[in-house]
Amino acid sequence: MEPIDYTVVRLDGDYALLVSDQGVENLVARALLPMEIEEGSRLHWEMFTYTLI
């Protein structure tokens, strides 16, 4: 799997809506994401791990 960069579009309770640079939406449990995220944060996904960029 190739690395993907996302933007956090919306935080909704225990979930975050992410949109990739290619426009693909992905709903992800916040427990899988860094604690410091907020709407507008940029994330990098690689090897099943999200990191803040």
VMD Tcl script that draws the C-alpha trace (Angstrom):
set ca {
  {0.00 0.00 0.00}
  {1.23 3.44 -0.88}
  {1.47 6.31 1.61}
  {-1.47 8.74 1.55}
  {-1.80 12.30 2.83}
  {-5.12 13.40 4.32}
  {-6.79 16.55 5.60}
  {-9.06 16.34 8.64}
  {-12.35 17.81 7.42}
  {-14.62 17.16 10.41}
  {-14.35 15.79 13.94}
  {-17.55 14.05 14.97}
  {-17.47 12.41 18.40}
  {-15.31 9.30 18.24}
  {-14.71 9.64 14.50}
  {-12.90 11.96 12.10}
  {-13.73 12.50 8.46}
  {-10.53 12.56 6.40}
  {-10.20 13.52 2.74}
  {-7.17 12.42 0.74}
  {-5.37 14.69 -1.71}
  {-7.14 12.68 -4.45}
  {-10.56 13.58 -2.96}
  {-11.40 10.20 -1.39}
  {-13.30 10.44 1.92}
  {-12.41 8.13 4.81}
  {-14.18 7.92 8.20}
  {-11.63 6.89 10.85}
  {-11.93 6.20 14.58}
  {-10.17 8.97 16.49}
  {-8.48 6.34 18.67}
  {-6.32 5.52 15.61}
  {-5.26 9.14 15.08}
  {-2.80 11.40 16.94}
  {-4.39 13.14 19.96}
  {-3.35 16.61 18.72}
  {-5.50 16.64 15.58}
  {-8.08 19.32 14.89}
  {-10.13 20.25 11.86}
  {-7.76 21.29 9.09}
  {-4.85 19.18 10.35}
  {-2.78 17.30 7.78}
  {-2.07 13.60 8.32}
  {0.27 11.13 6.62}
  {-0.79 7.46 6.50}
  {1.87 4.81 5.99}
  {2.27 1.25 7.30}
  {-1.17 1.47 9.00}
  {-0.04 4.47 11.09}
  {-1.25 8.07 10.95}
  {1.23 10.85 11.74}
  {0.65 14.59 11.97}
  {2.44 16.67 9.33}
}
mol new
graphics top color blue
foreach p $ca { graphics top sphere $p radius 0.5 }
foreach p [lrange $ca 0 end-1] q [lrange $ca 1 end] { graphics top cylinder $p $q radius 0.2 }
display resetview
